[in-house]
Amino acid sequence: MPNRNDAALAFLKARRSRPAKLFSIPVPTRAQVEEILTTAIRVPDHGKLEPWRLIVVQGAAFQRLADLAEARAKALGQPAVALTDHG
């Protein structure tokens, strides 16, 4: 068994998820996103559902995706959700 890492355990015990609607500017830099994704794909996956490709949507592409999602929600009779431009 690996050595106990108390700092990692304390971090995981204190971690809390936040709803996406609470996210705001500034968004992570490209280097920060790369670090986040590099770390995320190393997380144990007991179902062997490892991602083989990651797609980062930002800038104008993010706004286009938001517009498409809003149009689809309206077509399905769902309420609109306000999105802010996340660069």
HELIX and SHEET records of a PDB file:
HELIX    1   1 ASP A    6  ALA A   14  1                                   9    
HELIX    2   2 ALA A   20  LEU A   22  5                                   3    
HELIX    3   3 ARG A   30  ALA A   40  1                                  11    
HELIX    4   4 GLY A   59  ALA A   75  1                                  17    
END                                                                             
